[in-house]
Amino acid sequence: MTGANSFSVPGYGPERAGWTRVFARDSVARRLDWPILLSAIALSGIGSALVFSATRNRTEINQGDPYYFLLRHLMNTGIGLALMLGTVWLGHRALRNAVPILYGLSVLGILLVLTPLGSTVNGAHSWIVLGGGFSLQPSEFVKITIILGMAMLLAARVDAGDKKYPDHRTVLQSLGLASVPVMIVLLMPDLGSVMVMVVIILGVLLASGASNRWIFGLITAGALGALAVWQLHILDQYQIARFAAFANPRLDPAGVGYNTNQARIAIGSGGLTGAGLFHGSQTTGQFVPEQQTDFVFTVAGEELGFLGAGLIIVLLGVVLWRACRIARETTELYGTIVAAGIVAWFAFQAFENVGMTLGIMPVTGLPLPFVSYGGSSMFAVWVAVGLLQSIHVQRPMSA
């Protein structure tokens, strides 16, 4: 396919005989997975309304401008969409070649957090303040580089036809690559991000076809590691208090248990259809802390009710379903691993965020993908969508 109406897409060149090099201008758009794209856009749109509702009256944080957080959320979504398109244009195979650079930059980013450049937000020393009201959370991008780095190592010899499954040495190398950023993030300490990274690692190994002994070994090591973290007092006091409040919901309802108690009240008061957008008494009265970020789901539960909150879960389910389908349909192990890692990431983070608002999971400060306010999280999840779209678009075509 050549001529004025065609173009070559970086990373889309054939790595196996018979794969198409050149795409018509409109063929990439036609081959995008539109259910994922439209569901993610809808989630970000719903998130915009929820963020606006949660912050329009919060004069202590919105600098006197009721549209402050709304406009920034929309801007973050727009930048995220641009990053997604850039990722699709580059292609996940081109990024495969850039993994060493991306990995180095992400590790450098989280190391900078441990320097005086780092800043503490809500107890977690995991931010870099850039000025002008902007901040960066490098651990969000580490999730992507762990997925890409492990996929690169685990799939190299399999996709080349040298091995049917990753051998023990390759698995050990991939775990070594992932363990470095995980340990650094644990030192911040950002336990929520560490939990997500551990789930990502397990998802990646399961998708790679590695021996089940590695999976069982990692689960055992994780349990022992959690015990060691507790015994060695690595966790900060606020994190210990959060787990204590989760174990005993009646513990200090006006203190450490305040967030979860107010969250349950907000969601429970919504009923089937909710109080109506901008009419929730818990939200309007500012009873739920961090409602635009960690507890944004409480706004949906109170103001949109069971139906509105359920719609968010359904849309997230569509994203996960289509991502699982992409992982299953690709013919290269590298693409399968990347898609599976993203599924593990999105599924666990969404479950943890919704679960902590319902009191069935401990409070960890993880945002709800696409919905919560936050630039770093928004950029990272949209890059992940770009990777999924690239894997979907770059499926083998007939010559």
Backbone hydrogen bonds, N-H to C=O, Kabsch-Sander energy under -0.5 kcal/mol:
donor,donor_aa,acceptor,acceptor_aa,energy
6,S,3,G,-1.3
7,F,23,F,-1.9
9,V,21,R,-0.7
12,Y,9,V,-2.2
19,W,16,R,-1.6
23,F,7,F,-1.9
25,R,5,N,-1.5
27,S,24,A,-1.0
28,V,24,A,-0.9
30,R,26,D,-1.8
31,R,27,S,-1.7
32,L,28,V,-0.7
32,L,29,A,-0.8
34,W,32,L,-1.4
37,L,33,D,-1.9
38,L,34,W,-3.2
39,S,35,P,-2.0
40,A,36,I,-2.6
41,I,37,L,-2.3
42,A,38,L,-2.4
43,L,39,S,-2.4
44,S,40,A,-2.2
45,G,41,I,-2.4
46,I,42,A,-2.8
47,G,43,L,-2.6
48,S,44,S,-1.8
49,A,45,G,-1.5
50,L,46,I,-2.3
51,V,47,G,-3.0
52,F,48,S,-2.2
53,S,49,A,-2.2
54,A,50,L,-2.1
55,T,51,V,-1.4
56,R,52,F,-2.1
58,R,55,T,-1.3
59,T,57,N,-1.7
61,I,58,R,-1.8
62,N,58,R,-2.4
65,D,62,N,-2.2
68,Y,65,D,-2.0
71,L,67,Y,-2.7
72,R,68,Y,-1.5
73,H,69,F,-2.5
74,L,70,L,-2.5
75,M,71,L,-2.3
76,N,72,R,-2.9
77,T,73,H,-2.3
78,G,74,L,-2.3
79,I,75,M,-2.6
80,G,76,N,-2.5
81,L,77,T,-2.5
82,A,78,G,-2.0
83,L,79,I,-2.4
84,M,80,G,-2.3
85,L,81,L,-2.4
86,G,82,A,-2.4
87,T,83,L,-2.3
88,V,84,M,-2.4
89,W,85,L,-2.4
90,L,86,G,-2.4
91,G,87,T,-2.9
95,L,91,G,-1.8
96,R,92,H,-1.1
97,N,93,R,-1.0
97,N,94,A,-0.5
98,A,94,A,-0.7
99,V,96,R,-1.0
102,L,98,A,-2.5
103,Y,99,V,-3.3
104,G,100,P,-2.1
105,L,101,I,-2.4
106,S,102,L,-2.3
107,V,103,Y,-2.4
108,L,104,G,-2.2
109,G,105,L,-2.2
110,I,106,S,-1.9
111,L,107,V,-1.9
112,L,108,L,-2.1
113,V,109,G,-0.9
114,L,110,I,-0.7
114,L,111,L,-0.9
115,T,112,L,-1.4
118,G,112,L,-0.5
118,G,115,T,-2.2
119,S,127,W,-2.8
121,V,124,A,-2.4
124,A,121,V,-1.9
125,H,123,G,-0.6
126,S,124,A,-1.7
127,W,119,S,-1.7
128,I,136,L,-2.5
129,V,117,L,-0.8
130,L,134,F,-2.3
131,G,134,F,-1.1
134,F,131,G,-1.4
136,L,128,I,-2.3
140,E,137,Q,-1.8
141,F,138,P,-1.0
142,V,138,P,-1.2
143,K,139,S,-1.0
144,I,140,E,-0.5
145,T,141,F,-1.8
146,I,142,V,-2.5
147,I,143,K,-1.6
148,L,144,I,-2.7
149,G,145,T,-2.7
150,M,146,I,-2.5
151,A,147,I,-2.2
152,M,148,L,-2.3
153,L,149,G,-1.9
154,L,150,M,-2.9
155,A,151,A,-2.1
156,A,152,M,-0.9
159,D,155,A,-3.1
160,A,156,A,-1.2
161,G,158,V,-1.2
162,D,157,R,-2.0
163,K,157,R,-1.5
171,V,167,D,-2.2
172,L,168,H,-2.4
173,Q,169,R,-2.1
174,S,170,T,-2.3
175,L,171,V,-2.3
176,G,172,L,-2.1
177,L,173,Q,-2.1
178,A,174,S,-2.0
179,S,175,L,-2.3
180,V,176,G,-1.1
182,V,178,A,-1.6
183,M,179,S,-2.5
184,I,180,V,-1.8
185,V,181,P,-2.6
186,L,182,V,-2.0
187,L,183,M,-1.3
188,M,184,I,-0.5
188,M,185,V,-1.1
190,D,185,V,-1.8
194,V,190,D,-1.8
195,M,191,L,-2.3
196,V,192,G,-1.9
197,M,193,S,-2.5
198,V,194,V,-2.4
199,V,195,M,-2.0
200,I,196,V,-2.5
201,I,197,M,-2.4
202,L,198,V,-2.2
203,G,199,V,-2.6
204,V,200,I,-2.7
205,L,201,I,-2.3
206,L,202,L,-2.4
207,A,203,G,-2.1
208,S,204,V,-1.6
209,G,205,L,-0.8
209,G,206,L,-0.7
210,A,205,L,-1.2
214,W,211,S,-1.6
215,I,211,S,-0.8
216,F,212,N,-2.6
217,G,213,R,-2.2
218,L,214,W,-2.5
219,I,215,I,-2.3
220,T,216,F,-2.3
221,A,217,G,-2.8
222,G,218,L,-2.8
223,A,219,I,-2.1
224,L,220,T,-2.4
225,G,221,A,-2.8
226,A,222,G,-2.5
227,L,223,A,-1.9
228,A,224,L,-2.4
229,V,225,G,-2.7
230,W,226,A,-1.9
231,Q,227,L,-2.7
232,L,228,A,-2.7
233,H,230,W,-0.9
234,I,229,V,-2.0
235,L,229,V,-0.7
239,Q,236,D,-0.5
240,I,236,D,-1.9
241,A,237,Q,-2.4
242,R,238,Y,-1.6
243,F,239,Q,-1.9
244,A,240,I,-2.2
245,A,241,A,-2.4
246,F,242,R,-1.9
247,A,243,F,-2.4
248,N,244,A,-1.9
251,L,248,N,-2.5
252,D,250,R,-0.5
255,G,252,D,-1.9
257,G,252,D,-2.2
258,Y,255,G,-1.7
261,N,257,G,-2.0
262,Q,258,Y,-2.7
263,A,259,N,-2.3
264,R,260,T,-2.3
265,I,261,N,-2.0
266,A,262,Q,-2.5
267,I,263,A,-2.4
268,G,264,R,-2.7
269,S,265,I,-1.8
270,G,266,A,-0.5
270,G,267,I,-1.1
271,G,268,G,-0.6
274,G,270,G,-2.0
275,A,302,E,-2.4
276,G,303,E,-1.8
279,H,276,G,-2.4
284,T,280,G,-3.3
285,G,281,S,-2.2
286,Q,283,T,-1.2
287,F,282,Q,-2.4
288,V,282,Q,-0.6
291,Q,288,V,-0.6
293,T,290,E,-0.8
295,F,290,E,-2.3
296,V,293,T,-1.1
298,T,295,F,-1.2
299,V,295,F,-0.6
299,V,296,V,-0.9
300,A,296,V,-1.2
301,G,297,F,-2.4
302,E,298,T,-2.3
303,E,299,V,-2.8
304,L,299,V,-0.5
304,L,300,A,-2.1
305,G,300,A,-0.8
306,F,271,G,-2.2
307,L,272,L,-2.4
308,G,304,L,-1.7
309,A,305,G,-2.8
310,G,306,F,-2.4
311,L,307,L,-1.8
312,I,308,G,-1.5
313,I,309,A,-1.7
314,V,310,G,-2.5
315,L,311,L,-2.6
316,L,312,I,-2.3
317,G,313,I,-2.2
318,V,314,V,-2.2
319,V,315,L,-2.0
320,L,316,L,-2.3
321,W,317,G,-2.8
322,R,318,V,-2.6
323,A,319,V,-2.1
324,C,320,L,-2.4
325,R,321,W,-2.0
326,I,322,R,-2.3
327,A,323,A,-2.4
328,R,324,C,-1.9
329,E,325,R,-2.2
330,T,326,I,-1.7
336,T,332,E,-1.8
337,I,333,L,-2.8
338,V,334,Y,-2.3
339,A,335,G,-2.4
340,A,336,T,-2.4
341,G,337,I,-2.6
342,I,338,V,-1.9
343,V,339,A,-2.2
344,A,340,A,-2.5
345,W,341,G,-2.1
346,F,342,I,-2.9
347,A,343,V,-2.7
348,F,344,A,-2.1
349,Q,345,W,-2.3
350,A,346,F,-2.4
351,F,347,A,-2.3
352,E,348,F,-2.9
353,N,349,Q,-2.4
354,V,350,A,-2.6
355,G,351,F,-2.7
356,M,352,E,-2.2
357,T,353,N,-1.2
358,L,354,V,-1.2
359,G,355,G,-0.8
360,I,355,G,-2.3
361,M,355,G,-1.1
368,L,293,T,-0.5
371,V,368,L,-1.5
372,S,368,L,-2.3
373,Y,292,Q,-2.8
378,M,374,G,-1.9
379,F,375,G,-3.0
380,A,376,S,-2.3
381,V,377,S,-2.4
382,W,378,M,-1.8
383,V,379,F,-2.0
384,A,380,A,-2.1
385,V,381,V,-1.9
386,G,382,W,-2.1
387,L,383,V,-2.1
388,L,384,A,-2.2
389,Q,385,V,-2.7
390,S,386,G,-2.4
391,I,387,L,-2.4
392,H,388,L,-2.2
393,V,389,Q,-3.0
394,Q,390,S,-2.4
395,R,392,H,-1.0
